[in-house]
Amino acid sequence: LAAGATIVLPQPDRLQDPAHWAELMGQRQVTIWHTAPAMLKMLVDYLEVHPERTPQSLRLVLLGGDWIPVSLPDRLRALVNEVQVISMGGATECSMDSTIFEVLEVDPAWTSIPYGEPMANQLAYVLDANLNPLPVGVPGELYLGGIGVGRGYFERPELTAERFLDNPFIEGAEHRMYRTGDLARWMEDGNLELIGRVDNQVKIRGYRIELGEIEARLNAHPAVREGVVVTREDGAGEKVLVAYVVQDPEWQGPEEDAGDLGSEQVEQWEAVYDHAYTAQANVELEDPTFNIVSWDSSYTNSALPPEQMRNWVEQTVERIQRGDPKRVLEIGCGMGLLLFRIAPSCERYVGTDFSKVALDYVARHREPLGLPQVELARRWADDFEGVEPNSLDCVVLNSIILDFPSMDYLMEVIEGSLEAVVPGGTIFLGDVRGLPMLNAYQSSVQLFQAADDLAIEALASRIRRLLRHEEELVIDPCFFAWLKTRLPKIGCVQIQLKRGAFTNELNAFRYDVTLHVGDASAMAAEDATWLDWRSEGLTLDSLRERLEAGSEQGLLCLRAVPNARVLDAIRCAARIADPGDLEDAAALRSALDLAREQEPGCNPEDFWVLGESLGLDVDVRFAADLASGDFDVAIARPGHGKALLFPDETGLGVEADLEARDFANNPMLGKLSRKLGPALRETLGGQLPEYMVPPLYVPLDEMPLSPNGKVDRKRLPAPDTSRPEVEADFAAPRSALQRVVAAVWVEVLSFDRIGVRDSFFELGGHSLLAVLIQTRLNQVFPFQLSLADIFQHPSIEQLSERITALGVDEGVDAGEVCSILESIDELSDEEVAALMEEDTAP
């Protein structure tokens, strides 16, 4: 202000919004930003996704109040080339800032950004408990002196006497120094290195530990974007170190595991489907074109009702055939559910899949069904070799996108499809899982499976784990509206809810998308009459009366109809997040029953049925507020000749400068999270004494922050590695074989212990985790387990018996193998090295 500058403050209700900060800095040409490191990290995270919004006017950033991540200054300079970054340290009791350090080139050896040297007229001391100065490199408590030191705390004489001391190094009663409580040491170059807090020292198993030193090592690991370490009590009341980590999205696992994780993910899905298809590949079915193997309910783990699956198939086929395609490529044709119904009306139908079992099944039935136009090829979804440009009328990807490893992979497949489809053709993407409903979906599944007395917090913990370890690709519908802004060959985008008078996870939490290639038209906006369902007080009966009376000659659009299929799930997720006085699952179910009576909602299928009964065209899509679960309805008289009824296509507003990955989860995160803890434990184990290495690592999407931008350690969630409530009582492993198998299960499923009779499925196990267990065990034994062995023997006890039997068949004592492994694990590194030398000696 004294120099004639302007102070710019963000709006009070957007203090934590980096998009707002970037907008303000750009509008007001801000040149200096004084902030906490956590706030700068939030801004940099945002700008790395939206680099065009970077405020290039920024020339100076002043950071203070907390640790500065070592990588943060260079991340900022990658966005704003000439920006100057200054680290300032101090205390409110000393007029805020007492030390300063300009962050120029970051030394790779640093575990933290230096605290700096005293500013002009300020002093700093590193002292021992007797107030003696400590030499370079020796940690001690940091004291600050100089003209910035305050007089004391208002009306708190005892605390003032404890923290504000006479300065013994300068004569005169007016010279005081402040005891900061920070632990620091002098560096060789005259700067201070802040290590942590004196009161952040903890004692574990008789050792005094400085948490800040562990945090510095933790944050230096390439897998860590941000990390903190705290102590918590375990089940026995003993203190244990817990590391909380925000994973760096660029980290792709330990170097020794370097490879294409995406390919690994696809290969695991291939194993899953081959196993599922093999079970019925040779079974003689009454209708071989309707093989619904592997279509199981996530709620009951049983097969979905055949009548529901038949409806699902028929409605999907109807949508694909609407454009009467003659040349079709189906990517992921599986056992031919769609192929056998669409191919008869086609001149050429190419079905591809990565499962040889599925393709063999289709090939076996192709000739008896008279389908010579069907070609089959075993390939991955992104392989378009031999597919000529403009050679197809339609590409179908039905219920296959969820197996893709990333949005980049999906983009490659869509771009390849666009090249292959002629103008006027379509790309049908069916059974897409919806990201806005993911939490509601998992909440409803877990509540359905929960015992009545399961505590709400335990239920919430289970849901958090499943959300983080979601290994299917789940996509926000907004992605497809955004896609049109990136790929000009797309003429229009049609997003539709699934059909069906019933409710199951397929039509409640999945949707269909049709990409129209080339010119395609929608109804005109001026022809549309929009009505808000709730504010107009509409019902199905009143709507029927309106339509029968012929009140609407043009296009009638209904906005925000409450969706009965998902209302329970949405309310369930909301009450779990804010349970109030609800204590357990039984109470939650009762609360949801009451809410359902007050607003039951409408089934989208009722609107299609109404239209069909009146000879009208109907379409149903998501409402703009995707989190609400509401839907919009468009109704028109036939003969309009338009591809889409809704004049605004999807009705979804998107920011065109986003990237594809911004619209979906990361299916690889669960895989990487399982690698993260062991990788950090191994690295820290090589840098720190054993007692300073945290045994528990909790992955977080972001750190909880206090209003002033510091990490709020009180809000860090308790680590959830405890064995969940399952039907079987806990029974510990009783043999070396069971202990080895249990160790693999513990590693893959991320629990601290698992009983030998616990069900793999009750523990949250699924197909990809079964593949991981199979892979780990096949590395242990000199014989191979199949995926069927895992599924058919779903407890450690049963699987151990199966391994024993396999060993007998191969002449191997599996128990002895495990005993030898345990003996080796008990040896020290020196003992192992000595044994290896003996083995190689002449």
KOLTIVEX-48218 format. One record per residue (C-alpha): residue in one letter; x, y negated, z. Coordinates in steps of 0.5 Angstrom, whole numbers, plus 500, padded with zeros to 3 digits. Example, Ala and Ser with C-alpha at 12.3 -4.5 7.8 and 13.67 -1.06 7.14 Angstrom:
BEGIN
a|525|509|516
s|527|502|514
***
This chain:
BEGIN
l|500|500|500
a|506|495|502
a|509|496|495
g|502|495|491
a|500|502|490
t|493|505|491
i|491|511|496
v|487|516|492
l|483|521|497
p|479|527|495
q|471|527|496
p|470|530|503
d|466|536|500
r|471|538|495
l|478|537|500
q|479|545|498
d|478|544|491
p|484|544|487
a|480|543|480
h|478|536|484
w|485|534|486
a|487|535|478
e|481|531|476
l|483|526|480
m|490|526|479
g|489|525|472
q|484|520|472
r|488|516|477
q|495|517|474
v|497|519|481
t|505|519|482
i|506|521|489
w|503|527|492
h|504|528|500
t|501|535|502
a|502|541|505
p|505|547|502
a|499|551|502
m|495|546|498
l|501|545|493
k|500|553|492
m|493|552|491
l|494|547|486
v|499|550|482
d|495|557|482
y|490|553|479
l|494|549|474
e|498|555|471
v|491|558|469
h|489|551|466
p|496|548|464
e|492|542|460
r|490|539|466
t|497|538|469
p|497|531|472
q|504|529|468
s|504|522|471
l|506|526|478
r|513|524|479
l|514|526|487
v|511|531|491
l|512|531|499
l|511|537|503
g|511|538|510
g|507|541|516
d|509|549|514
w|513|554|510
i|515|552|503
p|515|559|499
v|521|559|495
s|518|560|488
l|514|554|489
p|518|548|487
d|520|552|481
r|513|554|479
l|511|546|480
r|517|544|475
a|515|549|470
l|508|545|469
v|511|538|471
n|518|537|468
e|521|531|472
v|517|532|478
q|522|531|484
v|520|535|490
i|522|533|497
s|521|538|504
m|520|534|510
g|520|536|517
g|518|534|524
a|513|533|529
t|507|529|530
e|510|527|537
c|516|524|533
s|512|520|528
m|511|526|523
d|517|526|519
s|525|527|522
t|528|531|517
i|529|531|509
f|531|535|504
e|531|534|496
v|529|541|493
l|534|541|487
e|536|548|484
v|533|554|489
d|539|558|491
p|537|566|489
a|540|568|496
w|535|563|500
t|529|566|504
s|526|560|505
i|527|552|503
p|532|549|508
y|529|544|513
g|534|539|511
e|538|534|515
p|536|528|519
m|533|522|516
a|536|515|518
n|535|513|525
q|533|520|527
l|537|526|530
a|537|533|531
y|540|538|535
v|540|546|536
l|541|548|543
d|541|554|547
a|537|555|554
n|542|550|558
l|541|545|552
n|548|546|550
p|549|545|542
l|550|552|538
p|555|553|532
v|553|553|525
g|549|560|524
v|547|561|531
p|539|560|532
g|537|556|538
e|531|551|539
l|530|545|535
y|530|538|539
l|529|532|535
g|531|525|537
g|532|518|535
i|527|512|534
g|521|516|532
v|521|520|539
g|514|518|542
r|513|516|549
g|509|522|551
y|502|525|552
f|496|521|554
e|495|522|561
r|498|529|561
p|505|528|565
e|506|535|566
l|506|537|559
t|510|530|557
a|516|532|562
e|516|539|559
r|517|537|552
f|520|530|552
l|527|530|555
d|532|525|557
n|537|525|551
p|544|528|554
f|548|526|548
i|547|519|548
e|547|514|554
g|541|510|556
a|535|512|559
e|531|509|553
h|534|515|549
r|529|521|549
m|529|527|545
y|523|532|544
r|523|539|545
t|519|542|538
g|519|549|540
d|522|551|533
l|527|556|532
a|533|553|527
r|540|554|526
w|545|549|522
m|547|551|515
e|554|551|512
d|552|545|508
g|549|541|514
n|542|542|513
l|538|546|518
e|534|552|516
l|528|553|520
i|527|560|522
g|520|560|526
r|517|558|533
v|520|560|539
d|513|562|542
n|513|566|535
q|518|571|538
v|515|577|540
k|517|583|544
i|516|590|541
r|519|597|544
g|523|593|548
y|526|589|542
r|525|581|542
i|523|580|535
e|523|573|531
l|517|574|526
g|519|568|522
e|525|572|520
i|521|578|518
e|516|573|514
a|522|570|510
r|525|577|508
l|518|579|506
n|516|572|502
a|523|573|498
h|520|580|495
p|518|579|488
a|511|583|489
v|509|577|494
r|506|571|492
e|505|569|500
g|506|573|506
v|505|572|514
v|507|577|520
v|503|578|526
t|502|583|532
r|496|586|533
e|495|592|538
d|494|599|536
g|489|604|538
a|493|606|544
g|494|598|546
e|501|598|544
k|503|592|540
v|505|593|532
l|507|589|527
v|502|587|521
a|504|584|515
y|499|580|511
v|501|579|503
v|498|576|497
q|500|580|492
d|504|576|486
p|499|578|480
e|506|579|475
w|508|584|479
q|508|591|476
g|510|596|481
p|517|598|484
e|523|598|478
e|524|605|479
d|516|606|477
a|517|601|471
g|513|603|465
d|506|602|462
l|501|602|468
g|495|601|463
s|497|607|459
e|498|611|466
q|491|608|467
v|488|611|461
e|492|617|461
q|488|619|468
w|482|617|465
e|483|622|460
a|484|627|465
v|478|626|469
y|474|626|463
d|477|633|460
h|476|636|467
a|468|633|467
y|467|636|460
t|470|642|461
a|465|644|466
q|460|645|461
a|463|645|454
n|462|652|453
v|455|652|456
e|449|654|452
l|444|648|452
e|437|648|450
d|439|641|447
p|446|641|445
t|445|634|443
f|443|632|450
n|449|634|454
i|449|629|460
v|455|632|464
s|459|627|468
w|453|622|469
d|452|622|476
s|449|617|481
s|454|613|486
y|449|613|491
t|447|621|492
n|453|624|488
s|448|628|484
a|446|628|477
l|442|623|475
p|435|625|473
p|435|628|466
e|428|623|464
q|432|617|466
m|438|619|462
r|434|621|456
n|430|614|457
w|437|611|457
v|440|614|451
e|433|612|447
q|434|605|449
t|441|605|447
v|440|608|440
e|434|603|439
r|439|597|440
i|444|600|436
q|440|602|430
r|436|595|430
g|441|593|424
d|440|599|420
p|448|601|420
k|450|606|415
r|457|606|416
v|459|606|424
l|465|607|428
e|464|610|435
i|469|609|440
g|469|614|446
c|464|618|443
g|464|623|449
m|459|629|448
g|455|626|442
l|449|623|446
l|449|617|441
l|453|620|435
f|448|626|434
r|442|621|434
i|445|615|430
a|449|619|425
p|443|622|421
s|441|616|418
c|448|614|417
e|453|615|410
r|459|615|415
y|460|616|422
v|467|616|425
g|467|618|432
t|473|617|436
d|475|619|443
f|481|621|448
s|478|627|450
k|480|633|446
v|475|637|450
a|469|632|448
l|471|632|440
d|471|640|440
y|464|640|443
v|462|635|438
a|465|639|432
r|462|645|434
h|455|643|433
r|457|638|427
e|455|643|422
p|449|647|425
l|446|640|426
g|448|638|418
l|452|632|419
p|458|633|414
q|458|625|414
v|461|625|421
e|469|624|422
l|472|626|428
a|479|623|431
r|483|624|437
r|485|617|439
w|485|611|444
a|480|605|444
d|486|600|441
d|488|605|435
f|485|602|429
e|490|606|424
g|487|608|418
v|480|603|419
e|480|598|413
p|478|591|414
n|470|590|412
s|469|597|412
l|464|598|417
d|457|596|419
c|457|597|426
v|463|599|432
v|460|602|438
l|463|602|445
n|458|605|450
s|460|606|457
i|467|606|455
i|469|599|457
l|469|600|464
d|475|605|463
f|479|600|460
p|486|598|464
s|485|590|463
m|482|585|459
d|488|584|455
y|486|591|452
l|479|590|451
m|481|583|447
e|485|588|443
v|479|593|441
i|474|587|440
e|479|584|435
g|481|590|432
s|473|591|431
l|472|584|428
e|477|586|423
a|473|592|421
v|466|590|421
v|463|586|415
p|459|580|416
g|452|581|418
g|455|587|422
t|455|588|429
i|459|590|435
f|455|594|440
l|458|594|447
g|454|598|452
d|453|599|459
v|458|594|461
r|459|593|469
g|457|586|472
l|462|583|476
p|457|578|479
m|453|584|482
l|459|588|484
n|459|586|492
a|452|587|492
y|452|594|488
q|458|596|493
s|454|594|499
s|447|597|497
v|451|604|495
q|455|604|502
l|448|602|506
f|445|608|502
q|450|613|505
a|451|610|512
a|449|613|518
d|444|609|522
d|448|608|528
l|454|605|523
a|456|598|526
i|455|592|521
e|463|591|521
a|465|598|520
l|460|598|514
a|463|591|511
s|470|594|512
r|468|600|508
i|466|595|502
r|472|590|503
r|476|596|501
l|472|599|496
l|472|592|492
r|479|591|493
h|481|598|490
e|475|598|484
e|479|602|479
e|474|601|473
l|473|594|469
v|468|590|471
i|466|584|467
d|462|577|468
p|457|576|463
c|460|569|462
f|466|572|458
f|462|574|452
a|460|567|452
w|467|565|452
l|469|570|447
k|465|566|442
t|469|560|443
r|476|564|442
l|474|568|436
p|470|564|430
k|468|571|427
i|463|572|432
g|456|568|429
c|452|569|436
v|452|573|442
q|446|577|445
i|447|579|452
q|441|584|454
l|439|587|461
k|438|595|460
r|431|598|460
g|427|603|464
a|421|603|469
f|425|606|474
t|431|603|478
n|438|606|478
e|445|603|478
l|445|604|470
n|440|599|469
a|440|595|475
f|448|593|475
r|450|594|468
y|448|590|461
d|449|591|454
v|452|586|449
t|451|585|442
l|456|581|438
h|454|579|431
v|459|578|426
g|459|572|421
d|452|568|420
a|447|570|425
s|441|565|427
a|437|564|433
m|430|561|434
a|430|553|434
a|430|550|441
e|424|545|439
d|420|551|438
a|421|553|445
t|417|552|451
w|420|553|458
l|417|555|464
d|420|556|471
w|417|563|474
r|417|561|481
s|415|553|481
e|410|555|476
g|407|560|480
l|407|565|475
t|405|573|475
l|405|578|470
d|397|578|470
s|397|570|469
l|402|571|464
r|398|576|460
e|392|572|460
r|396|566|457
l|399|570|452
e|392|573|450
a|389|567|450
g|394|565|444
s|396|559|448
e|403|559|445
q|404|559|438
g|412|558|438
l|417|561|443
l|415|562|450
c|421|562|455
l|421|564|462
r|426|562|467
a|429|565|473
v|424|571|474
p|426|575|481
n|429|581|479
a|426|587|483
r|432|592|481
v|437|588|485
l|434|584|490
d|435|589|496
a|442|589|494
i|443|582|494
r|440|581|500
c|444|587|503
a|451|584|501
a|448|577|504
r|446|580|511
i|453|584|511
a|457|577|510
d|452|574|515
p|449|579|520
g|447|575|525
d|444|579|531
l|444|585|526
e|448|591|529
d|448|597|525
a|445|600|519
a|438|602|521
a|437|594|523
l|440|592|516
r|435|597|513
s|429|594|517
a|431|587|515
l|431|589|508
d|424|592|508
l|421|586|511
a|424|581|506
r|422|586|500
e|415|585|503
q|415|578|502
e|418|577|495
p|418|584|491
g|420|581|485
c|419|584|478
n|422|589|474
p|425|587|467
e|421|593|464
d|415|590|465
f|416|584|460
w|418|589|455
v|412|593|456
l|407|587|456
g|410|585|449
e|409|592|446
s|402|592|448
l|401|585|445
g|405|586|439
l|410|581|441
d|417|581|441
v|421|580|447
d|428|579|450
v|431|579|457
r|437|576|459
f|441|574|465
a|439|567|468
a|444|562|468
d|445|563|476
l|448|570|475
a|449|571|483
s|442|570|484
g|440|576|480
d|435|573|476
f|433|574|469
d|430|570|463
v|425|572|458
a|423|570|451
i|417|572|448
a|415|571|440
r|410|573|435
p|414|578|430
g|416|575|423
h|421|570|425
g|427|573|422
k|432|571|427
a|437|575|430
l|436|572|437
l|430|570|441
f|433|565|446
p|435|559|442
d|441|558|447
e|444|565|446
t|446|567|452
g|445|561|456
l|451|561|460
g|456|555|460
v|463|557|460
e|470|553|460
a|473|554|454
d|480|554|456
l|480|560|461
e|483|566|460
a|480|573|459
r|483|575|465
d|479|570|469
f|472|574|468
a|474|580|471
n|477|584|476
n|484|587|476
p|483|595|475
m|490|596|476
l|490|592|483
g|488|598|487
k|494|602|484
l|499|597|485
s|496|596|492
r|498|603|494
k|505|602|491
l|506|595|495
g|506|597|502
p|511|603|501
a|515|598|496
l|515|593|502
r|517|598|507
e|523|600|503
t|526|593|501
l|525|591|508
g|528|597|511
g|534|596|507
q|535|589|510
l|532|589|517
p|533|593|523
e|528|599|524
y|524|596|529
m|523|589|525
v|520|593|519
p|512|592|519
p|509|599|519
l|502|596|516
y|501|592|510
v|494|588|509
p|493|586|502
l|489|579|501
d|486|575|495
e|488|569|499
m|490|567|506
p|485|563|510
l|487|556|511
s|486|551|517
p|483|544|515
n|490|541|515
g|492|547|510
k|496|551|514
v|495|559|515
d|490|560|520
r|492|566|523
k|486|567|528
r|482|569|521
l|487|574|519
p|482|580|518
a|484|586|523
p|488|592|519
d|483|597|516
t|487|604|516
s|483|607|521
r|479|614|519
p|472|612|517
e|466|615|520
v|465|622|517
e|461|628|518
a|466|633|521
d|470|632|527
f|477|630|527
a|482|636|526
a|489|635|526
p|493|639|521
r|496|646|524
s|501|648|519
a|507|645|515
l|503|646|509
q|497|642|512
r|501|637|514
v|504|636|507
v|498|636|504
a|495|631|509
a|501|626|508
v|499|626|501
w|492|624|502
v|494|619|507
e|498|616|502
v|493|616|496
l|487|614|500
s|491|609|505
f|488|611|512
d|492|612|518
r|490|619|519
i|485|624|516
g|482|631|519
v|483|637|515
r|476|638|515
d|474|631|512
s|471|631|505
f|475|627|500
f|468|624|497
e|466|622|504
l|473|618|505
g|471|614|499
g|475|619|494
h|473|619|486
s|476|621|480
l|482|617|479
l|484|618|486
a|484|626|485
v|488|625|479
l|493|622|484
i|493|627|489
q|494|632|484
t|500|629|481
r|503|628|488
l|502|635|490
n|505|638|483
q|511|634|484
v|512|638|491
f|510|645|489
p|513|650|483
f|506|651|480
q|501|647|478
l|494|645|481
s|488|643|476
l|484|637|477
a|478|642|479
d|482|645|485
i|482|638|488
f|474|637|486
q|472|645|488
h|476|644|495
p|475|637|497
s|478|638|504
i|485|639|506
e|484|645|510
q|480|648|503
l|486|645|499
s|491|648|503
e|488|655|502
r|487|654|495
i|495|652|494
t|497|658|498
a|493|663|494
l|496|660|487
g|503|661|491
v|501|668|492
d|500|669|484
e|506|665|482
g|510|669|488
v|512|663|492
d|511|662|499
a|507|655|499
g|508|654|507
e|515|656|507
v|516|650|501
c|513|645|506
s|517|648|512
i|523|646|508
l|521|639|506
e|519|638|513
s|526|640|515
i|530|636|510
d|525|630|512
e|528|630|519
l|535|630|517
s|539|623|517
d|542|620|511
e|549|623|513
e|547|630|514
v|543|630|507
a|550|627|504
a|554|633|508
l|549|638|505
m|550|636|498
e|557|636|498
e|557|643|501
d|553|645|495
t|557|642|490
a|564|644|493
p|568|649|489
***
